[in-house]
């Protein structure tokens, strides 16, 4: 493209700069994940017992912390709306960038589909209504709020997340008085290999519990997708994502220890609403009703924020030509409307299956593939571009990202151990997406390299700033 054409092309594809400081970005990171504290993680206890699940949760906490520290460095060095896709393109070229973006896209389109099914169940418990109309209503309302503008959306997100966090802390404060370590080990010991009171379902259970442990942190890696809307990306994005991760480690510790420790690990391993059931079991029914309502706020917070995340990823992939270029056109409010609406339609259609667990397991497969590729990107950028300006540097360097890489590959196999169907379905989506790239979009990229794309963006922004 010529310089004039570049400017004209990008003038229609502008996000609203300077909208989010580090605190809003940290709030976004917590919003992505917070629903995972209310339900889902506890099914890992049914797979492994409390001790086995605790090992799985520690492994996944280490993986996410290592990944977050790696992403913090790359997001400060490469502050682009594509997040992991942008980092991978810089490290591995167009194909590596696209495949990483595709893996994240599978995660971010299917996760809201799963969450809206869980929202439907929560709404049914409170009102008696459920089904496609409920799913459609939530997609319409929350995509609509995003269409109003990013600043407005992030502030609404902070309020909803705050209510959810309040529910978790209130639950922890009440349950701590009922905590009994013996209740953590009330799952019957099986004859599995390595089985003991601590590991009642043996070492295989730890492996199968890994996907459930991921629910405590799943999607926090999406914070860098807001880089182009941050006030000072080089400082705000690393502080935001690390701040979110530290807070999520704290909330994960509260729920994983206190909920089964107060109400019994065996009972909590099959609970659809573990915080609520734990409160009811300990005679706190009034708070249980409040937490049940605020648990819906947690689901909505994650649903709402992941919609934001996929829209910025689709925007970046489309702007670069990986996806149809019309998807990255923004409105007068600098909102990528089509990148919000089209994946919402696909997610809604997926939600009609009613299989929330399958959708979430498939999202985890996409996530773990993307984590491996993002960790590899960090290693490759350190080796290939040692002089790249890095306002923030990952403690431990490539040792840290190597830990994230190894653990993400182990977590990927854990999904297969739990649900081979989810693994295979996601693989089919990945193959179809890859075929689209190699058969069509590889020949229609806006820029041949990441450096060329970033230079084009910088030139066009300078021209737009001069003309405005």
C-alpha positions as CSV (number, residue, x, y, z in Angstrom):
1,X,0.0,0.0,0.0
2,X,1.1,3.6,-0.6
3,X,1.4,6.0,2.3
4,X,-1.9,7.8,1.4
5,X,-3.7,4.4,1.1
6,X,-2.2,3.3,4.4
7,X,-3.5,6.5,6.1
8,X,-7.0,6.1,4.5
9,X,-7.1,2.4,5.4
10,X,-6.1,2.9,9.0
11,X,-8.3,6.0,9.4
12,X,-11.3,3.7,9.4
13,X,-9.6,1.3,11.9
14,X,-8.7,3.4,14.9
15,X,-9.2,2.5,18.6
16,X,-9.7,5.1,21.3
17,X,-6.2,5.9,22.7
18,X,-5.5,6.7,26.4
19,X,-8.7,5.2,27.8
20,X,-7.3,2.7,30.3
21,X,-4.7,3.2,33.1
22,X,-3.1,0.2,34.8
23,X,-5.8,-0.1,37.5
24,X,-8.5,-0.5,34.8
25,X,-6.3,-3.0,33.0
26,X,-5.8,-5.0,36.2
27,X,-9.6,-4.9,36.7
28,X,-10.0,-6.2,33.1
29,X,-7.6,-9.1,33.9
30,X,-9.6,-10.0,37.1
31,X,-12.9,-9.7,35.1
32,X,-11.7,-12.1,32.5
33,X,-11.2,-14.8,35.2
34,X,-13.4,-14.1,38.2
35,X,-16.3,-16.5,37.2
36,X,-13.8,-19.4,37.5
37,X,-13.7,-18.8,41.3
38,X,-17.4,-19.4,41.6
39,X,-17.7,-22.8,39.8
40,X,-15.9,-25.2,37.6
41,X,-12.6,-25.5,39.4
42,X,-14.1,-27.7,42.1
43,X,-14.8,-30.5,39.6
44,X,-11.1,-31.1,39.7
45,X,-11.5,-32.4,43.2
46,X,-13.8,-35.1,41.8
47,X,-11.0,-36.0,39.4
48,X,-8.1,-36.0,41.8
49,X,-9.3,-35.5,45.4
50,X,-8.3,-32.3,47.3
51,X,-4.6,-33.1,47.5
52,X,-4.3,-34.0,43.8
53,X,-6.3,-30.9,42.8
54,X,-4.1,-28.8,45.1
55,X,-1.0,-30.1,43.2
56,X,-2.7,-29.4,39.8
57,X,-3.7,-25.8,41.0
58,X,-0.1,-25.1,42.1
59,X,1.3,-26.3,38.7
60,X,-1.2,-24.1,36.8
61,X,-0.6,-21.1,39.1
62,X,3.2,-21.4,38.3
63,X,2.4,-21.8,34.6
64,X,0.2,-18.7,34.5
65,X,2.6,-16.6,36.6
66,X,5.5,-17.5,34.3
67,X,3.4,-16.8,31.3
68,X,2.1,-13.4,32.7
69,X,5.7,-12.3,33.4
70,X,6.7,-13.2,29.9
71,X,3.7,-11.4,28.4
72,X,4.4,-8.4,30.5
73,X,7.8,-8.0,28.8
74,X,6.5,-8.6,25.3
75,X,3.5,-6.2,25.8
76,X,5.8,-3.4,26.9
77,X,8.1,-4.0,23.9
78,X,5.3,-4.5,21.4
79,X,2.2,-2.6,22.5
80,X,-0.3,-3.8,19.9
81,X,-4.0,-4.7,20.1
82,X,-3.3,-8.2,18.9
83,X,-1.7,-9.3,22.2
84,X,-0.2,-12.8,21.8
85,X,-0.7,-12.8,18.0
86,X,1.4,-9.6,17.7
87,X,4.2,-11.1,19.8
88,X,4.2,-14.3,17.8
89,X,4.2,-12.5,14.5
90,X,7.3,-10.6,15.6
91,X,9.0,-13.8,16.7
92,X,7.8,-16.4,14.2
93,X,6.6,-14.5,11.2
94,X,3.1,-14.3,9.6
95,X,2.2,-18.0,9.9
96,X,3.3,-18.3,13.5
97,X,1.4,-15.1,14.3
98,X,-1.8,-16.3,12.7
99,X,-1.7,-19.7,14.3
100,X,-1.2,-18.1,17.8
101,X,-4.1,-15.7,17.1
102,X,-6.3,-18.5,15.9
103,X,-5.7,-20.5,19.1
104,X,-6.6,-17.4,21.2
105,X,-9.6,-16.8,19.0
106,X,-10.9,-20.3,19.5
107,X,-10.6,-19.8,23.3
108,X,-12.2,-16.3,23.3
109,X,-15.2,-17.2,21.1
110,X,-16.0,-20.5,22.8
111,X,-15.4,-19.3,26.4
112,X,-18.4,-16.8,26.3
113,X,-20.5,-19.5,24.7
114,X,-19.8,-21.7,27.7
115,X,-20.2,-18.9,30.2
116,X,-23.6,-17.8,28.8
117,X,-24.8,-21.4,29.2
118,X,-23.8,-21.2,32.9
119,X,-25.4,-17.8,33.1
120,X,-28.6,-19.4,31.8
121,X,-28.5,-22.0,34.6
122,X,-28.0,-19.2,37.2
123,X,-30.9,-17.2,35.8
124,X,-33.1,-20.3,35.9
125,X,-32.2,-20.9,39.5
126,X,-33.3,-17.3,40.3
127,X,-36.2,-16.8,38.0
128,X,-37.2,-20.1,36.4
129,X,-36.3,-18.8,32.9
130,X,-33.6,-20.4,30.7
131,X,-32.7,-21.3,27.1
132,X,-31.8,-19.6,23.8
133,X,-33.8,-16.4,24.6
134,X,-31.7,-15.9,27.8
135,X,-28.5,-16.5,25.9
136,X,-29.5,-14.1,23.1
137,X,-30.6,-11.4,25.7
138,X,-27.2,-11.5,27.4
139,X,-25.3,-11.3,24.1
140,X,-27.4,-8.4,22.9
141,X,-27.1,-6.4,26.1
142,X,-23.4,-6.7,26.7
143,X,-22.3,-6.4,23.1
144,X,-24.6,-3.3,23.1
145,X,-22.7,-1.8,26.1
146,X,-19.4,-2.4,24.3
147,X,-20.7,-0.7,21.2
148,X,-21.2,2.5,23.4
149,X,-17.4,2.8,23.8
150,X,-14.5,1.3,25.5
151,X,-14.3,3.7,28.5
152,X,-17.9,3.1,29.4
153,X,-17.5,-0.7,29.0
154,X,-14.4,-0.9,31.2
155,X,-16.1,1.1,34.0
156,X,-19.2,-1.1,33.9
157,X,-16.9,-4.1,34.0
158,X,-15.1,-2.8,37.1
159,X,-18.3,-2.4,39.0
160,X,-19.6,-5.9,38.1
161,X,-16.2,-7.5,39.0
162,X,-16.1,-5.6,42.3
163,X,-19.4,-7.1,43.3
164,X,-18.1,-10.6,42.4
165,X,-14.9,-10.1,44.4
166,X,-17.0,-8.8,47.4
167,X,-18.9,-12.1,47.3
168,X,-15.7,-14.2,47.4
169,X,-14.2,-12.3,50.3
170,X,-17.5,-12.3,52.3
171,X,-17.7,-16.1,51.7
172,X,-14.1,-16.6,52.9
173,X,-14.6,-14.5,56.0
174,X,-17.6,-16.6,57.0
175,X,-16.2,-20.0,56.1
176,X,-12.9,-19.5,57.9
177,X,-14.7,-20.1,61.2
178,X,-15.9,-23.5,60.0
179,X,-12.6,-24.6,58.5
180,X,-11.4,-28.1,59.4
181,X,-8.4,-29.6,57.6
182,X,-9.8,-33.1,58.0
183,X,-12.7,-32.2,55.6
184,X,-10.1,-31.6,52.8
185,X,-9.3,-35.4,52.8
186,X,-12.8,-37.0,53.0
187,X,-12.7,-38.3,49.4
188,X,-12.7,-42.1,49.5
189,X,-9.3,-43.6,48.5
190,X,-9.4,-45.7,45.3
191,X,-7.1,-48.4,44.1
192,X,-5.5,-46.1,41.4
193,X,-1.8,-46.1,40.9
194,X,-0.2,-43.9,43.6
195,X,-3.5,-43.5,45.6
196,X,-3.3,-42.3,49.2
197,X,-5.4,-40.2,51.5
198,X,-3.7,-37.1,50.0
199,X,-4.1,-38.4,46.4
200,X,-7.2,-40.6,46.6
201,X,-7.4,-41.0,42.8
202,X,-3.7,-41.4,42.3
203,X,-1.4,-39.5,39.9
204,X,-3.7,-39.9,36.9
205,X,-6.2,-37.7,38.8
206,X,-3.7,-34.9,39.0
207,X,-3.2,-35.0,35.2
208,X,-7.0,-35.0,34.5
209,X,-7.5,-32.2,37.1
210,X,-5.2,-29.7,35.2
211,X,-7.9,-28.2,33.0
212,X,-10.1,-27.5,36.0
213,X,-7.2,-25.8,37.8
214,X,-6.8,-23.6,34.7
215,X,-10.3,-22.2,35.3
216,X,-8.9,-20.3,38.3
217,X,-6.8,-18.2,35.9
218,X,-8.1,-18.8,32.4
219,X,-8.1,-15.7,30.1
220,X,-5.9,-13.4,32.3
221,X,-3.5,-13.5,29.3
222,X,-6.0,-11.2,27.5
223,X,-4.9,-8.0,29.2
224,X,-2.4,-7.1,26.4
225,X,-5.3,-7.0,24.0
226,X,-6.1,-3.6,25.5
227,X,-2.5,-2.2,24.7
228,X,-3.6,0.3,22.0
229,X,-6.2,1.8,24.4
230,X,-3.9,2.1,27.4
231,X,-2.6,5.5,28.6
232,X,1.0,4.4,28.7
233,X,1.2,0.9,27.3
234,X,4.9,0.3,28.2
235,X,4.1,0.8,31.9
236,X,0.4,0.2,32.2
237,X,0.1,-3.2,30.6
238,X,2.8,-5.0,32.6
239,X,1.5,-3.4,35.8
240,X,-2.1,-4.3,34.9
241,X,-1.5,-8.0,34.0
242,X,0.9,-8.7,36.9
243,X,-1.4,-6.9,39.4
244,X,-4.4,-9.0,38.1
245,X,-2.4,-12.2,38.4
246,X,-1.3,-11.5,42.0
247,X,-4.9,-10.7,43.0
248,X,-6.2,-13.9,41.3
249,X,-3.6,-16.0,43.1
250,X,-5.1,-14.6,46.4
251,X,-8.8,-15.4,45.4
252,X,-7.8,-18.9,44.2
253,X,-6.1,-19.6,47.5
254,X,-9.3,-18.5,49.4
255,X,-11.7,-20.7,47.4
256,X,-9.6,-23.8,47.0
257,X,-8.7,-24.1,50.7
258,X,-11.7,-22.6,52.5
259,X,-14.7,-23.9,50.5
260,X,-13.8,-27.7,50.7
261,X,-12.3,-27.2,54.1
262,X,-15.6,-25.9,55.5
263,X,-18.1,-28.1,53.6
264,X,-16.0,-31.2,52.7
265,X,-14.0,-31.9,49.6
266,X,-16.2,-34.9,48.6
267,X,-19.4,-32.8,48.5
268,X,-17.8,-29.9,46.8
269,X,-16.3,-32.0,44.0
270,X,-19.8,-32.4,42.5
271,X,-21.3,-29.0,43.4
272,X,-22.6,-26.8,40.6
273,X,-22.4,-23.8,42.9
274,X,-19.6,-24.6,45.5
275,X,-19.5,-21.3,47.3
276,X,-23.3,-21.3,47.7
277,X,-23.5,-24.9,48.8
278,X,-20.6,-24.4,51.3
279,X,-22.4,-21.5,52.9
280,X,-25.7,-23.5,53.1
281,X,-23.9,-26.5,54.6
282,X,-22.4,-24.3,57.3
283,X,-25.7,-22.6,58.2
284,X,-25.2,-19.3,56.4
285,X,-28.3,-19.5,54.1
286,X,-28.9,-15.7,54.0
287,X,-25.4,-15.0,52.7
288,X,-25.7,-18.0,50.4
289,X,-28.6,-16.3,48.7
290,X,-26.6,-13.1,48.2
291,X,-23.6,-14.9,46.9
292,X,-25.8,-16.8,44.5
293,X,-26.9,-13.5,43.0
294,X,-23.4,-12.1,43.0
295,X,-22.1,-15.3,41.5
296,X,-24.2,-14.3,38.5
297,X,-22.3,-11.0,38.5
298,X,-19.0,-13.0,38.4
299,X,-20.2,-15.0,35.3
300,X,-21.4,-11.7,33.7
301,X,-18.0,-10.0,34.4
302,X,-16.1,-12.8,32.6
303,X,-18.7,-13.0,29.8
304,X,-18.5,-9.2,29.3
305,X,-14.7,-8.9,29.4
306,X,-14.0,-11.8,27.1
307,X,-16.3,-10.2,24.5
308,X,-14.0,-7.2,24.8
309,X,-11.0,-9.4,24.4
310,X,-12.2,-11.3,21.3
311,X,-13.2,-8.0,19.6
312,X,-9.7,-6.5,19.9
313,X,-8.1,-9.7,18.7
314,X,-10.5,-10.0,15.7
315,X,-9.8,-6.2,15.0
316,X,-6.1,-6.8,15.0
317,X,-6.2,-9.9,12.9
318,X,-8.5,-8.3,10.4
319,X,-6.6,-5.0,10.2
320,X,-3.5,-7.1,9.3
321,X,-5.4,-9.0,6.6
322,X,-5.5,-12.4,8.3
323,X,-9.3,-12.2,8.6
324,X,-11.6,-10.3,6.2
325,X,-10.6,-6.7,6.4
326,X,-14.1,-5.4,6.8
327,X,-14.1,-6.8,10.4
328,X,-11.7,-4.1,11.6
329,X,-13.6,-1.1,10.5
330,X,-14.4,1.1,13.6
331,X,-17.3,3.4,14.4
332,X,-17.3,7.1,15.2
333,X,-16.8,6.1,18.8
334,X,-13.6,4.2,17.8
335,X,-15.3,0.8,18.5
336,X,-14.7,-2.3,16.2
337,X,-18.4,-3.0,15.8
338,X,-18.2,-5.9,13.4
339,X,-15.4,-7.5,15.4
340,X,-17.9,-7.4,18.3
341,X,-21.0,-8.7,16.5
342,X,-19.8,-11.4,14.2
343,X,-18.0,-13.6,16.9
344,X,-21.1,-13.0,19.1
345,X,-23.3,-14.6,16.5
346,X,-20.9,-17.6,16.2
347,X,-20.7,-17.8,20.1
348,X,-24.5,-17.7,20.4
349,X,-24.9,-20.5,17.8
350,X,-22.3,-22.6,19.7
351,X,-24.3,-21.9,23.0
352,X,-27.4,-23.5,21.4
353,X,-25.6,-26.9,22.0
354,X,-26.2,-26.4,25.7
355,X,-22.9,-28.2,26.4
356,X,-21.1,-25.6,28.5
357,X,-18.5,-28.1,29.8
358,X,-17.6,-29.1,26.3
359,X,-17.3,-25.5,25.1
360,X,-15.1,-24.7,28.1
361,X,-12.9,-27.7,27.6
362,X,-12.5,-26.7,23.9
363,X,-11.6,-23.2,25.0
364,X,-9.0,-24.6,27.3
365,X,-7.4,-26.6,24.3
366,X,-7.2,-23.3,22.3
367,X,-5.8,-21.6,25.4
368,X,-3.0,-24.1,26.1
369,X,-1.9,-24.1,22.4
370,X,-1.7,-20.3,22.5
371,X,0.2,-20.4,25.8
372,X,2.9,-22.7,24.3
373,X,3.2,-20.5,21.2
374,X,3.4,-17.2,23.3
375,X,6.0,-18.7,25.6
376,X,8.0,-19.8,22.6
377,X,7.7,-16.3,21.2
378,X,9.3,-14.9,24.3
379,X,12.2,-17.3,24.0
380,X,12.7,-16.6,20.3
381,X,12.5,-12.8,20.7
382,X,15.1,-12.9,23.5
383,X,17.4,-15.0,21.2
384,X,16.7,-13.3,17.8
385,X,16.2,-9.7,18.9
386,X,18.3,-9.2,22.1
387,X,18.5,-5.4,21.4
388,X,14.7,-4.9,21.2
389,X,13.8,-2.1,23.6
390,X,12.2,-3.8,26.7
391,X,10.8,-1.3,29.2
392,X,10.0,-4.3,31.4
393,X,12.1,-7.4,31.6
394,X,10.8,-10.8,32.7
395,X,12.5,-12.0,35.9
396,X,14.4,-15.2,35.1
397,X,14.3,-14.4,31.3
398,X,13.9,-17.5,29.1
399,X,14.0,-19.8,32.1
400,X,10.7,-18.4,33.1
401,X,9.1,-18.6,29.7
402,X,10.5,-22.2,29.3
403,X,8.6,-23.2,32.5
404,X,5.4,-21.7,31.0
405,X,6.1,-23.6,27.7
406,X,6.6,-27.0,29.3
407,X,3.6,-26.7,31.7
408,X,1.3,-25.5,28.9
409,X,2.1,-28.6,26.9
410,X,1.5,-30.8,29.9
411,X,-1.9,-28.9,30.5
412,X,-2.8,-29.5,26.8
413,X,-2.4,-33.3,27.3
414,X,-4.5,-33.0,30.5
415,X,-7.5,-31.9,28.4
416,X,-7.1,-35.1,26.4
417,X,-7.0,-37.1,29.6
418,X,-10.3,-35.5,30.8
419,X,-12.2,-35.2,27.5
420,X,-10.8,-36.5,24.2
421,X,-13.9,-35.3,22.3
422,X,-13.1,-31.6,23.2
423,X,-9.5,-32.1,22.2
424,X,-10.4,-33.6,18.8
425,X,-13.2,-31.0,18.0
426,X,-10.8,-28.2,18.7
427,X,-8.1,-29.8,16.5
428,X,-10.7,-29.8,13.7
429,X,-11.4,-26.1,14.2
430,X,-7.7,-25.4,14.2
431,X,-7.1,-27.3,11.0
432,X,-10.0,-25.5,9.3
433,X,-8.6,-22.1,10.4
434,X,-5.1,-23.0,9.3
435,X,-6.4,-24.1,5.9
436,X,-8.1,-20.6,5.5
437,X,-4.8,-18.9,6.2
438,X,-2.6,-21.0,3.9
439,X,-5.3,-21.2,1.2
440,X,-6.3,-17.5,1.2
441,X,-5.3,-14.9,3.7
442,X,-1.5,-15.5,3.5
443,X,-1.8,-13.9,0.0
444,X,-3.8,-10.9,1.3
445,X,-1.8,-9.6,4.2
446,X,-1.6,-5.8,4.6
447,X,2.1,-6.0,5.6
448,X,4.7,-8.7,4.9
449,X,6.3,-8.5,8.3
450,X,5.5,-7.4,11.9
451,X,8.0,-4.5,11.7
452,X,6.4,-3.3,8.4
453,X,2.9,-3.5,10.0
454,X,4.0,-1.5,13.1
455,X,5.8,1.1,10.9
456,X,2.7,1.5,8.8
457,X,0.6,2.0,11.9
458,X,3.0,4.6,13.3
459,X,3.2,6.5,10.0
460,X,-0.6,6.5,9.5
461,X,-1.2,7.6,13.1
462,X,1.3,10.5,12.7
463,X,-0.5,11.5,9.4
464,X,-3.9,11.3,11.1
465,X,-2.7,13.3,14.1
466,X,-1.3,16.0,11.8
467,X,-4.5,16.2,9.8
468,X,-6.8,16.3,12.8
